[in-house]
Amino acid sequence: MEIHELSEIAKYVDGHLNEDISLPELGNLFGYSPWHIYKLFKIYTGESFAAYIRRRRLLLAVQDMKSKNSNLLDIALNNGFETASGFYKAFMKQFKCSPSEYKNSLSEFRIINTSPESAEIIYRNGEIEMGKVIIRKLQKGDAVSLHEYIFVQNTLAEVEERVGKTLKNMESGDSIYTVAVVDGNIAGTLGLTREKHPLYRHRAALGDEIVNPAFNDMGIPDLLFTQAVIFAKNLGIRIITGSSRADYFTERFYKENNFIEIGRIPGGLAETWNNSETYDEILYYHSVSAE
């Protein structure tokens, strides 16, 4: 039940990031003690409530830098920072460069060493290297890293079996499975599974969009999808479908990658745990041939 509580609270916080938000205020709104809310954020996000708000505000500021011509002070004020100095300090701590350095470079990453099997991406802000990511297809030896960083609830034997089945499907052209590798470890995954019916063989369904929380905010889901689309074209896949829980963070991924919403199923997702909650499901499609 606690993770559902956090989801509702985080949804409210994300909608009011340009306002003053306090733990006592949230406690009054949601009927919990401030300490309980603090504990939820610390346990499930790995950061304090204040750190969560600061990080989310910074991410919105970064999006504004990319999409708007506003000056940095206006961007800071519009995203909940009271002073330019406070924004500068928070930005330096989070991204290891100044807001002006980031805005002046805004080439968020560059791709090098591309091949039919992988792409190496180096993140930069100005001359500051932020990190290196390799996006490639799944390999047989990935089971150990997947078990340690992605499928932590499964046994190693279960992950090895899963990898074996996925590799067979990839060999037959029935699936594409990409992984993001950071410092030799798998930080994220994304899969595409081709429809089996002859009328739908040009379509593939999206699945296993998973990123280790330690690597959030590096744009890994978008990088995985971009490379998966390249692989999909080679198999003649022209349409990619997917779905998301309504009012959930995954909606952002679909919007940023030009998926088109085609409908909603009220109560389309039903949990079999906690209190058996149901959620609306949003259906999407993405046209590969239009790119």
C-alpha positions as CSV (number, residue, x, y, z in Angstrom):
1,M,0.0,0.0,0.0
2,E,2.9,2.4,0.7
3,I,4.1,2.6,-2.9
4,H,0.6,3.6,-3.9
5,E,0.6,6.3,-1.3
6,L,3.8,7.6,-2.6
7,S,2.5,7.6,-6.2
8,E,-0.4,9.8,-5.3
9,I,1.7,12.2,-3.2
10,A,4.4,12.4,-5.9
11,K,1.8,13.1,-8.5
12,Y,0.5,16.1,-6.5
13,V,4.0,17.3,-5.8
14,D,5.0,17.2,-9.5
15,G,1.9,19.3,-10.3
16,H,2.9,22.0,-7.8
17,L,6.6,22.3,-8.1
18,N,6.5,26.0,-8.8
19,E,4.9,26.5,-5.4
20,D,6.0,26.2,-1.8
21,I,5.4,22.7,-0.7
22,S,5.9,21.5,2.9
23,L,5.6,18.1,4.6
24,P,2.9,19.4,7.1
25,E,0.9,20.7,4.1
26,L,1.0,17.3,2.4
27,G,0.2,15.6,5.7
28,N,-3.0,17.7,6.0
29,L,-3.9,17.0,2.3
30,F,-3.4,13.2,2.4
31,G,-4.1,12.4,6.0
32,Y,-0.6,11.2,6.9
33,S,1.9,12.5,9.4
34,P,4.8,14.6,8.0
35,W,7.2,11.9,9.3
36,H,5.3,9.1,7.4
37,I,5.6,11.1,4.1
38,Y,9.3,11.7,4.7
39,K,9.8,8.0,5.3
40,L,8.0,7.1,2.0
41,F,10.2,9.4,-0.1
42,K,13.4,8.1,1.7
43,I,12.6,4.4,1.3
44,Y,11.2,4.4,-2.3
45,T,13.2,7.1,-4.0
46,G,16.4,6.9,-2.0
47,E,16.4,10.6,-1.4
48,S,14.9,13.0,1.1
49,F,11.6,14.9,0.3
50,A,13.6,18.2,-0.2
51,A,16.1,16.5,-2.5
52,Y,13.2,15.0,-4.6
53,I,11.6,18.4,-5.0
54,R,15.0,20.0,-5.9
55,R,15.8,17.4,-8.5
56,R,12.3,17.5,-10.1
57,R,12.5,21.3,-10.3
58,L,15.9,21.1,-11.9
59,L,14.7,18.7,-14.5
60,L,11.8,21.0,-15.4
61,A,14.3,23.9,-15.7
62,V,16.5,21.8,-18.0
63,Q,13.4,21.1,-20.2
64,D,12.7,24.9,-20.3
65,M,16.3,25.6,-21.4
66,K,15.8,23.2,-24.3
67,S,12.4,24.5,-25.4
68,K,12.2,28.2,-24.4
69,N,14.2,31.3,-25.0
70,S,13.7,32.6,-21.5
71,N,16.6,33.9,-19.5
72,L,18.0,31.8,-16.7
73,L,16.6,33.9,-13.9
74,D,13.0,33.6,-15.3
75,I,13.5,29.8,-15.8
76,A,14.7,29.6,-12.1
77,L,11.8,31.6,-10.8
78,N,9.2,29.8,-12.9
79,N,10.4,26.4,-11.5
80,G,10.2,27.1,-7.8
81,F,13.7,28.6,-7.1
82,E,13.5,31.8,-5.1
83,T,16.9,33.2,-6.1
84,A,19.4,32.9,-9.0
85,S,22.2,31.9,-6.5
86,G,20.0,29.1,-5.1
87,F,19.3,27.8,-8.6
88,Y,23.0,28.0,-9.5
89,K,24.1,26.1,-6.4
90,A,21.5,23.4,-6.9
91,F,22.3,23.0,-10.6
92,M,26.0,22.8,-10.0
93,K,25.4,20.1,-7.3
94,Q,23.1,18.0,-9.5
95,F,24.8,18.3,-13.0
96,K,28.4,19.3,-12.1
97,C,28.3,22.3,-14.4
98,S,26.7,25.8,-14.3
99,P,23.3,26.6,-15.8
100,S,24.9,28.9,-18.4
101,E,27.4,26.2,-19.4
102,Y,24.6,23.7,-19.9
103,K,22.4,26.2,-21.9
104,N,25.3,27.3,-24.1
105,S,26.1,23.7,-25.1
106,L,22.7,22.1,-25.2
107,S,24.0,19.3,-27.4
108,E,22.9,16.9,-24.7
109,F,24.9,14.0,-26.1
110,R,26.8,12.9,-29.1
111,I,26.9,9.4,-30.7
112,I,30.2,7.8,-31.6
113,N,31.3,4.3,-32.7
114,T,28.0,3.4,-34.2
115,S,27.5,-0.1,-35.8
116,P,24.5,-2.2,-36.7
117,E,24.7,-3.7,-33.2
118,S,25.3,-0.8,-30.9
119,A,25.9,2.9,-30.4
120,E,28.2,4.6,-27.9
121,I,26.8,7.9,-26.5
122,I,28.9,10.4,-24.6
123,Y,27.0,13.0,-22.5
124,R,28.6,16.4,-22.4
125,N,27.7,19.9,-21.1
126,G,30.2,22.2,-22.7
127,E,33.6,20.5,-22.3
128,I,32.4,18.5,-19.2
129,E,31.9,14.8,-19.8
130,M,28.8,13.7,-17.8
131,G,28.9,10.0,-18.5
132,K,29.2,7.3,-21.2
133,V,26.4,4.9,-22.2
134,I,26.6,2.1,-24.7
135,I,23.2,1.0,-26.2
136,R,23.4,-2.4,-27.8
137,K,21.5,-5.7,-28.3
138,L,21.1,-8.2,-25.5
139,Q,24.0,-10.7,-25.3
140,K,24.2,-14.2,-23.7
141,G,26.6,-13.0,-20.9
142,D,24.2,-10.3,-19.7
143,A,22.3,-12.5,-17.3
144,V,24.5,-11.8,-14.3
145,S,24.3,-8.0,-14.7
146,L,20.6,-8.1,-15.4
147,H,20.0,-10.1,-12.3
148,E,22.1,-7.7,-10.2
149,Y,20.8,-4.4,-11.5
150,I,17.4,-4.9,-13.3
151,F,15.5,-8.1,-12.4
152,V,16.5,-8.1,-8.7
153,Q,13.4,-9.9,-7.6
154,N,14.2,-13.0,-9.8
155,T,16.8,-15.7,-9.2
156,L,19.8,-15.8,-11.4
157,A,18.5,-19.1,-12.9
158,E,15.3,-17.4,-13.9
159,V,17.1,-14.5,-15.5
160,E,19.4,-16.9,-17.4
161,E,16.3,-18.7,-18.7
162,R,14.7,-15.5,-19.7
163,V,17.8,-14.3,-21.6
164,G,18.0,-17.6,-23.4
165,K,14.4,-17.4,-24.6
166,T,14.8,-13.7,-25.6
167,L,18.0,-14.5,-27.6
168,K,16.1,-17.3,-29.5
169,N,13.3,-14.9,-30.4
170,M,15.8,-12.3,-31.6
171,E,17.5,-14.9,-33.8
172,S,14.1,-15.7,-35.4
173,G,13.3,-12.0,-35.9
174,D,10.4,-12.1,-33.5
175,S,11.9,-9.6,-31.0
176,I,14.4,-6.9,-30.4
177,Y,15.9,-6.4,-27.0
178,T,18.2,-3.5,-26.2
179,V,20.3,-2.8,-23.1
180,A,22.0,0.3,-21.8
181,V,25.5,-0.3,-20.4
182,V,27.1,2.1,-18.0
183,D,30.6,1.4,-16.6
184,G,30.2,-2.2,-17.7
185,N,26.9,-2.8,-15.9
186,I,23.4,-2.9,-17.4
187,A,21.5,0.2,-16.4
188,G,18.3,-0.2,-18.5
189,T,16.4,-2.4,-20.8
190,L,13.8,-2.1,-23.5
191,G,12.2,-4.8,-25.7
192,L,10.1,-5.0,-28.8
193,T,8.1,-8.1,-29.6
194,R,6.8,-8.7,-33.1
195,E,3.2,-9.6,-33.5
196,K,2.7,-13.3,-34.5
197,H,-0.4,-13.0,-36.8
198,P,0.5,-12.7,-40.5
199,L,-1.6,-9.5,-40.8
200,Y,0.3,-7.9,-38.0
201,R,3.9,-8.9,-38.7
202,H,4.8,-5.3,-39.5
203,R,3.9,-4.4,-35.9
204,A,5.8,-4.8,-32.6
205,A,4.7,-4.2,-29.0
206,L,6.9,-2.3,-26.5
207,G,7.9,-4.0,-23.2
208,D,10.4,-4.2,-20.4
209,E,11.1,-0.4,-20.3
210,I,13.1,-0.7,-17.1
211,V,15.9,1.7,-15.8
212,N,17.8,1.2,-12.6
213,P,16.9,4.2,-10.3
214,A,20.5,5.0,-9.8
215,F,20.7,6.0,-13.5
216,N,17.6,8.1,-13.7
217,D,17.7,11.5,-15.5
218,M,20.3,10.3,-18.1
219,G,17.6,9.9,-20.8
220,I,18.3,6.2,-21.0
221,P,14.7,5.2,-22.0
222,D,14.8,7.6,-25.0
223,L,18.3,6.4,-26.0
224,L,17.2,2.7,-25.8
225,F,14.1,3.4,-27.9
226,T,16.0,5.4,-30.5
227,Q,18.4,2.5,-31.1
228,A,15.5,-0.1,-30.9
229,V,13.8,1.7,-33.8
230,I,16.9,1.4,-35.9
231,F,17.0,-2.3,-35.3
232,A,13.2,-2.5,-35.9
233,K,13.6,-0.9,-39.4
234,N,16.0,-3.7,-40.3
235,L,13.3,-6.2,-39.6
236,G,10.6,-4.3,-41.6
237,I,8.7,-3.3,-38.5
238,R,6.7,-0.1,-39.3
239,I,4.4,0.3,-36.3
240,I,5.2,0.1,-32.6
241,T,2.5,-0.1,-30.0
242,G,2.6,0.4,-26.2
243,S,0.5,1.2,-23.2
244,S,0.8,3.1,-20.0
245,R,-1.1,3.5,-16.7
246,A,-2.9,6.8,-16.8
247,D,-1.4,9.6,-14.7
248,Y,1.8,7.8,-14.3
249,F,5.4,8.8,-15.1
250,T,5.6,6.5,-18.1
251,E,3.3,8.8,-20.0
252,R,6.2,11.2,-20.4
253,F,8.2,8.6,-22.3
254,Y,5.5,8.0,-24.9
255,K,4.9,11.7,-25.4
256,E,8.6,12.5,-25.8
257,N,9.1,9.7,-28.4
258,N,6.2,10.9,-30.6
259,F,3.7,8.1,-29.7
260,I,0.1,8.9,-30.6
261,E,-2.6,8.2,-28.0
262,I,-5.3,6.1,-29.6
263,G,-7.6,5.3,-26.7
264,R,-8.1,4.5,-23.1
265,I,-9.5,1.5,-21.3
266,P,-11.2,2.4,-18.0
267,G,-10.0,0.0,-15.4
268,G,-7.8,-1.7,-18.0
269,L,-5.0,-2.5,-15.5
270,A,-5.8,-4.4,-12.3
271,E,-3.3,-5.2,-9.6
272,T,-3.5,-8.6,-7.9
273,W,-1.6,-7.3,-4.8
274,N,-2.2,-4.8,-2.1
275,N,-5.9,-3.8,-2.3
276,S,-6.3,-5.0,-5.9
277,E,-6.3,-1.4,-7.3
278,T,-7.4,-0.8,-10.8
279,Y,-6.1,1.9,-13.2
280,D,-7.1,3.3,-16.6
281,E,-4.8,2.1,-19.4
282,I,-3.7,4.5,-22.2
283,L,-3.0,2.9,-25.6
284,Y,-0.4,4.3,-28.0
285,Y,1.2,3.7,-31.4
286,H,4.3,5.0,-33.1
287,S,4.9,5.0,-36.9
288,V,8.4,4.0,-37.7
289,S,8.0,4.6,-41.4
290,A,7.2,8.3,-40.8
291,E,10.6,9.0,-39.4
